[in-house]
């Protein structure tokens, strides 16, 4: 009786192995990932509008993305986990389609090469945006459709049955239009498609050069509809509102600045080495080697499991294909080099022509198409190692590097998810409501904010989640990235900006800002009172410059903690020190000084203490109002050695003395013991 091991074919076993190892690379921490980067405005728009609004969001440059996101959001809703799982499946099956294509091009005699290529493509460490699964769903779906389209093309060329050939050609064309509808710069995969057609047609024996060229042209004609059809629509019927995706505008640069061609060549050379070599060492150095020891130990465990699965899979594959497997001949090496080099160039050139290029880790998405040729080249080098045990060792190292990289990358995004959620839970504890129209300026701990919607997205999901019937969406709490331009605008009362972007309208008033800052993951969020800023030595210099302009009175003090959607921000964190600090800061703003000290007593009785000495200030002020010099004296011992902190306490106590009636004893202590 045949066992399952005997029944399964080498192809399906290889496909299963690719999916299993991809799962080890991408899934261990997937449940801890939340909304990231561009996800925030997408999900806020879904909160206040309906799924049809995706047409408004993507209509300016890639309207086809709405055709993907509407059914996906209809299925998954606001739960990020399902988007991560679907992205994983699209990514893993993209690897399976590449594996299938390699097997069709060179048959079972190069099963090892095909398996290694498909596997390395599925877990390629140069693409680092997998954890950003909602916004990057279109990228990963586009890659899935692109690899499927090429696989169907190769199958159509090899099929002799007329009906099957027609169906495969039609399927290839429609999936081709599908991937281009998601990402237009993925058009570079057409180089991979036509290189594969050329290789298959060139193999015919006894034909002249002219006959071979004629066969290549005839075989390619149906598939020219993919790129040609898309380009006709893109260039002559669709008008992009984004310069970066306006093909004609970008290409016209060559006529206005011919020297730009030299820059493009420079970027092409750089990016060639980035996608083939740097992708396997730079990200692992940046992301894996900087992990905490505990996380590194866990990552090594997952990498070991992936390598063990690989060793088992290769041993099984060798048993099944011992008689057919062989090293590549000179002819197949030339074919592989031809396809891989052309595929790398095809993947990079469309990116470079719009003045983008691969930068790891921030612009890793531009490696996606070129990575097919890059892993083919790498698999070819490994295949031609003479000793099998050395081959396996090299592949094992590459698999381990990829798994370590993806684990370290996911840890980075998990930390960012947790930091963002913690920040906004603290904001909710502190502010029952925030007045509409105030411009938010925020600093997250160890998390760069490159877009304003990283701030206004979560803020509006908490404070203004109500449905809107109007178009565009009016963002009730606008925000600005705290960069040099924003600092200038705020400090010079730069007026109002009214940006309209992807269906979202903001009115940013730089004369009405509210600054919120968290200096480190272990400190608490501080709402800055411009009349008396509380700053520490770790705050960014830009925060220090705009702090005096922060309007704390835009925080509404009446009311309860607002409803925080747990499907977005996770369950409420432990109500530790920062909860009591936020509540104390709130009642301080109300002027209820007795409540401030009561909250401190409750926190201390539960064993909670601040990590940032600056957080003693509300309580020192409360004791000052109460005339309790002894408690002030005890707290002063905690800050007296830090000159910057002592200056902050002095300034804030002086501000208190101007607005509250303090006893002469307290005033004397402030003057002689704190401010001397």
N, C-alpha and C positions, 0 to 999 in steps of 0.2 A: 504493500500500500504506500502510495506516494505521500510524503510529508509536505507541509506548506513550503518548506525550504526547497523541495524538489519541484514544486509546481510553479513557483513564481519565476518569471522571466528575468534575464539580466537587466532589461530596460526598466521594468517596474521596480526592481530592487534598487537600481541606481536612483530612480526618482524618489523612492521612499527614503533612501539615505540622505539625499539632498534636503528633503523636507525636515527630517529629524535633526540634522546638524544645524539647519537654519533656525529651527525652533530653539535649540540650545543657545544659539547666538543672540536671538532677539527676545525670547519670551520670559526669562526668569524673573524680571522685575516689572513686567508689563502692567500688572494690576496697580502699581504705585504711581503710574504716570497720569498726569492730568492735562489741563489746557496749557498750551505753550505758545508764545509768540503770536502769530497771526490767528491762531485759534480763537483768541479773545474777542476780536471784533466779529468774526464769523458767527460765534455762538451767541453773542449779544444780539446781533441782527435776527437770529432765529428766535430769540426770546421775545423780541418786540414786534416781529413781523411773522410771516409764514415762509414755507420752503420756496415759494415762487420768487422770493426776494433774492435768491441766488442768481437769478437772471440779471437783476440790477447790479449785483456785486461784480460779476464776472463779465458783464456785457461790454465793458470798455476795452478788453484786450483778448480774453479767452472765453467766449460765450459757451463753448463746449463743456467747460468745467461744470456749469450748472446742470447739464444733462447727467453728469455723474453724481454730483452732490445732492441733487433733489431726491433720487431714490435711496441713496445711502443714508441721508439724514432721516428720511421717512422710516427707514428700517431701524436705525440705531439711536435716534433722538440725541439727547444731550450726554449720553454715557460715553466717555472717551474710550473705554475698554474695547468696545465693539469696533471702533475705528482702528485701534491698534491691531486687533486680531485680523481684520480684513486686510490691512496693509501688509501684515506678515504673510498671509496667504498669497496675495498678489506678488509679493517679492519672492517667495519660495517657488511658486509656479513659474515665475519668470526664469528662475534657474533651471527648472525642469525643461522648459521650452528650449533654452540654449543647449542643454544636454541632448535633447531630442534632435535638434538641428545638427549638432556635431556628429551624432551617430548616423544621421541620414547622409551627411556629406562624405563620411569616410568609412561607414559600415562598422561592423562589430570588431574588425581587426584593430580599431583604435578606440575601443571601449574605455580604456584607462584614460586616454586623453579627453574623451567626451565627458566622462564622469568628473574629472578634475576641473575642467572648464566650467561645467554647469555648477559645481559645488562652489568654486571660488567666486563665480559671478553672484551667486545667491547671498554670500556672506561677505562680499567685497568690502573691506574696511575703509575705503575711500569715501563712501557715502555715509554721512553721519546724521542725516535728518529723519531717520526712521522713527525716533520717539516723538516727532512733531507730526503725528499721524493724521490729524484732521486736515490741516492745511496742505500737507504733502500727499494726501490721498490721491490727488490727481496726477502727481508725478509718478507715484508707484503704480497706479492703475495704467497710466500711459506707457510705462515701461513693460508692464505685463502684456498689454495689447500689442506693443511693438515687437516683442520677442515672439509672441504667438503669430503675428502677421508674417514674420520672416520664416518661421517654421512651416507655416502653411504654404508659403511660396516654394520652399525647397521640396516639400512633399508633392506639390502640384507639378513641378518640373520632372520629378522621378516617376510620377504615376502615368501609366499608359492608358488606363480606362478613361474614355472621353468624358463620361458623365461625372466621374469623381474629379477629374482634372478641372472641369468647369466650376464645380461646387467649391473646390479648394481655392481656385483663383478668386472667385467671388468673396469667399470668406477672408482671404488675404487682403483684398482691397478694402472691405468694410472695416476690418480690424485696423488696417493702416490709416484710414480716415479717422477711426476712433482714437488712436494714439496721438495723431496730429491735432485733434480737437482739444486734447488736454494740454499739450506742451508743443508749441510750434518748433522750438529749437531741437526737439527730438528727431527732426527730419534727417539728421545725420545718420540715422540707422539705415537709411536707404543705401548708403555706401556699403554697409554690411550685406544688404539684400542683393545688390547687383554684383558685388564681388563673389558671392556664393553662386549666383547664376553663371557668371563667367567661368568659374572653376568647373562647374558641372558640364557646361557646354564645350569647354576646351579639351576635355578628356577624349573626345571622339578620335579614334584611330583612322589613319588613311585619308584625312581630309586636309584640304589646303587651308592656308591662313585666311583667305577670303571666305571660304565656306564656313569656317568656325566663327568668324566675325558676324556673318549673316545669321547663323543659328543663334548667336548671343542676342542680336538685335531682335529677332523674331520672338525668342523666348521672353525677352524683357518687356516687350510692348504692352501686354496687359497690365503689368505692375507699374508702368510709368503713370498710369491713371492716379495712383496714390499721391505722389508728390505733385504731379502736374495739376490734378484736380484741386488739391489744397491750395497751391500757389495761385491759381487763377482766382479762386474765391478770396484769398487773403490780399492779393495785390489790387484786384479790380473791383471787388464788391464789398469788402469789409474795410472800414476805416478805424484803425486802432487809436485810442486816445492816449496811450502810453508810448512815449518815444522809444523806450527800451524794447518794445515789441512791434514797432513800426518798421517792417522790413525795408521798404523803399527809402525811408529817411536814413536808416543806418548805412545802407549800401552807398548812398549818395555821398557819404563822407570821403570816399576815395577820390572824387572829383574836386572837392574843396580842399582836401589836404592829402596829396599823394603819398607823403611820408608816413601816413598812418599804416601803409602796407608793411613797412619795416617793423612797426610795433606789433602788428598782427603776427608776423613771422616770429618775432621774439617770444610772444606769448605762446605760439604753437609749440616751439621748442621747449619752453619751460613746462607747459602743461603735459607734453608727451612724457617727460620724466616724472612729473607729479603723479600721473595716473598709473604709470607702470612701476615706479620704484618708491617714491615718497609715500604713496598711499599705504604701503606695508610697513613703514617705520615711523613716520612723523605722527600719525594719530595715536598709535600705541604709546609713543613716548609722551605725548601731550595729555592723554586721557587715562591710560591704564597705570602708568608708572607713578602717577600723582595720587592714586587712590589711597585711602586709609588701609592700614595693615589688615584689618578684618575683611574689608571688601576685596583686597587683593587675594587673600586666601580663598574666598568664595569664588572669585573669578578664575583662579587657577584650577579649582575643583571642576567648574563647568568646562573649562578648556580641556582638562584631562578627559572628561566624559565625551566631549566631541571627538577627541583624538582616538579614544577607545572605540567609538562607533565607526570611525573611519577605518581603523585597523581591521575590525570585524568585517566591514563592508568590502574592503579590498581583498581580504582573504577569501571571502565567499565568492566575489566576482572572479578571482583567479581560478577557483575550482570550476566555475561554470563556463569559463571562456579560455581555458588553458590552451586549447588547440587552435584557437583563432587569433588570440592576441599577439601582436608583434610590434616591434618598434617602428617608427615612421621611416618610410623610404625617402630618398632625396626628392622625389616628385611631390609627395605629400607634405614634406617640410616646406617646399617652395609655395605650395598652395596655401598652407597655414600662414606662412609669413605674409603672403600677398593679402589674404583676407584680414589678418590681424592689423597690419599697418594701415590698410585702407579704412578699416573700421575705427581705429583710433583717430585718424585724421578726420574722418567723416563726423565723428562724435564731437570733436573739438572746434572745427572750423565754424559751424553755425553760431557757436557761443562767442567765439572771438570776433566774428564779424559785427556783433552788436556791442563790442567793447566790454565784454565780460571775460573773465578767465578763472581757472580753478585756483581757489585759495582754501587751504585746509586750516581749520575745520569749517569756517563760516560759509564758504561757497562750495561746499562739497557736492551740491546737487548737479553741478556741471560735469561731474565725472561719470554720470549714469550711463550715457550711451557709449562713451569712449571705453568704459570699463569692460565691455564685451571683448573688444580687441586686445585690451591690456591683459585680461586673464587668459586669452588664447595664447598670447605670446609667452606668458609665464608657464602655462601648462606644456607648451612645446619644449621649453627649456628643461622642465622637469622630466618629460617623457624621454628625452635624449640623454639622460644620465644613465650610464651603462649598468650600474649596480642597482638591483631592485631595492635592497634595504636602504640605500642612500636616497632613492626616489621617495620611498615611503617616509623617511625621516624628514625630508624637505617639505613634503606635503603636510605632514603632521605639524611642523613648525608654522607653516602658513595658516593652517586651520586654527592653531592655538593663538597666533597673533590676531587673527580676525575676531575670535571669540573674546579675547581679552580687551580688544579695542571696543567692541560693541558693548561689553559689560561696563567698561569704564565710561563710555559715552552715555549709556543709560543711567548710570549712577549720577552723572552730572545733571541730567534732566530730571531725575527723581529729586535730587537736592533742590533744584530750581522750583519744581512743583511744590515741594514741602515749604520752602521759604516763601513763595508767593501766597500759598494758602494761609500760612501762619501770619503773614503781614496783614492780610485783609480780614482775618478773624480778629486780630487786635484792633484794626480800624473799626470794625463793627462793635467791639466792646467799648471803644472810646466815644464813638459818635452815633447817637441815636438817629441823627439825620444830618445831611449836609445840604446847604442851600443850593438851589439850582443856579447854574451860571458861573460859579466860582471855578477858576482854572486850577487844576490839581498839578502840583509838582511833587514828585516822589523819588525816593532813593531806596531801592531794595538792597538787602545785604548780599554782596558777592554775586549779583545778578545784573548784567548790563541791560539797560533799557534803551533799545534802539528805535522804538516807535512809540508814539503817544498812546496808541490803543492798548499797549501793554498795561497802561494805568487806567484809562477811562473804561476799558472793557470790564474788568472786575468791579470797578467802583459803581458803574451803572447797573450791573447785574444785581448788586446788593441794594442800592438806593433808588434806582429808577427802572425797575423791571417791567413796568406796565406796557401793555400793547400800544402800538402807534399805528394809526391808519394813514398818516401822511407819508409822502415821498418827497425828499429823502428822509431817512431817519434823523431826527434831531437828538444829538447827544447832549443830555441835560447837564452832565458833569464833564466838561472838556478837560483836556490835559495837555501838557507839553513835556517833551524830553528836556531834561535839565542839562543842556549843552551851553556852549559859549554864546550862541545867538540868543537863547532864552534868557540867560543872565543879563545880557545887554538890554533886551526888551523890558525885563522886569525893573531893572535899576534905572532905566530912563523913561519909565512909564510909556512903553512902546505902543500903547493903544490896543486895538482889537484886530485879530486875524479871523478870517472866515473860510477855512479850507473845506472843500467838498471832495471826499475821496471814497470811491466804491459805494456810493449811496448813503454815506454818513456825513452829516453837516455839523460843523462845530463853530462856535463863537468863542474864541480864546481871548479873554480880556486880561492882558498882562498888568493891568492896574488893580486886578482883583484875584489874588492867588492865595492858595492854601498849601503850605509846605508840610509834607510828612516824610519822616526819615527814620530808617533803622540802621544803625551803624554797623552792627554785626549780627549774626544769627542768634547769638545768646543774649542780646540786648532787646529792649522793648521799642516799639514804634513810638515816635514822639511827634505830636502835633505842635508845630512851632507857633508860638505867640510872637508876632513881629514886634510888639511893644517891649517884650522882655524875652529874647530868644534863649533857649537852653541848649547849648552846643557843647560837644566834647572834642578832644584833640583828634579823634578818629573820623570826624565828619569831613566829607569832601569839601574842598574850598569853594565850590560852586554853591553848596548849601549855605555856607557862611555868608556868601555875598547876597543871596536872595532872602535869607532868614528875616531881616528887618521888615520885609514887605509882606510877610505872611499874615493873612486876615483870619485870626482864630474865631472871630465872632460869626464867621460863616458856618460854624458848627452849631447845630441846633441842640441845645442841652436837654430839652424836655422830651420825654418819651423813654421807651424801653429799647433794649438791644434789637436791632432790625433782624428780620428773617434772612439768614444766610443760606442759600441753596446748597445743600450737602452734596448733590450730584456734581457740583462744580468745585466747591471748596473743601470737600471731604467733611468728615465728622468734626465736631467742635473739639479743639485741643484741650488738654488738661487746663483747668483754671488755676494756674500757678501764679508765680509772682507777677507776670505781665498782665494777667487779668486784674489783679488788685491795683497795679499801677495805673492801668487805663481807667478803671472805675474811680480811683482817687483823683486822677487828672481831670476827669469829667466833673466830679463834685467840686473840685477846686474852681473850675470855670464857673460853676453855679454860685460859688461863694460859701459853700457849706463846709466850713473848716473842721467842725466836729466829726463829720462823716469821713473826712480825710484821715484823721488819726484813728478812728474806729476801724477803718479798712486796713491800716498798717498793723494794728494790734491783731486783727484776724489773720493777716498774712504771716506775721511772725510766729503766731501760735501754731500755725500749720507747718512751720519750718521753711517758709519761702523768704528768700533774700535776693536783692538785685545783683546782677553781674556787672552792671554799669553804675558806678557811684553817683553819676549825674541824676539817677532816678530817685535819690534821697531828697531832692530839692522840694517837691510838693509837700513832703512831710515836715521838712525843716520850716517851711513857710507856715504850715498849719500850727506847729508848736510855737512859732514866733507870734502868731495872732493870739494864741492862748496864753502867752507869757511864760511858757515852760522853758526856761533857760537851760535847765539841766539836760533835757532831751536834745536841745540844739547843740549843747557842748559835746555830748556823746557822738552825735552825727558828724560834727566838725572834725573829730579825730579821724574820720574815714576819708576826708578830702583835703586835709591841711597840707599834705606832702606834695600834692599835684598842683603846681602853680596855675595851670590853665583852668583846671576844675575849680580851684579856689576863687579865681577871678569870676567864673560863671556864677558861683554861689553868691559872691559879693554883689554882683550886678543885679541878680534876681531878688536878693533880700532888700537891696536899696529900692528897687522898683516896688516891692511889697510895701515898704515903709511909706512910699508916696501915696499909695491907694488905701492903706489900712492904718488904723490907729494902733501903734505898738507901744508897749510900756517902755519907760526910760531904761530899765535894766536890759531889755532886749535890744534896744537901739545902741546902748553902750557896748553890748557884747558883739553886735554886728560890726561896729566901728573899730573896736580894739582887737578882737580875736579872729575875725574873718577878713576884714578889709584892710587891716594894717599893712 
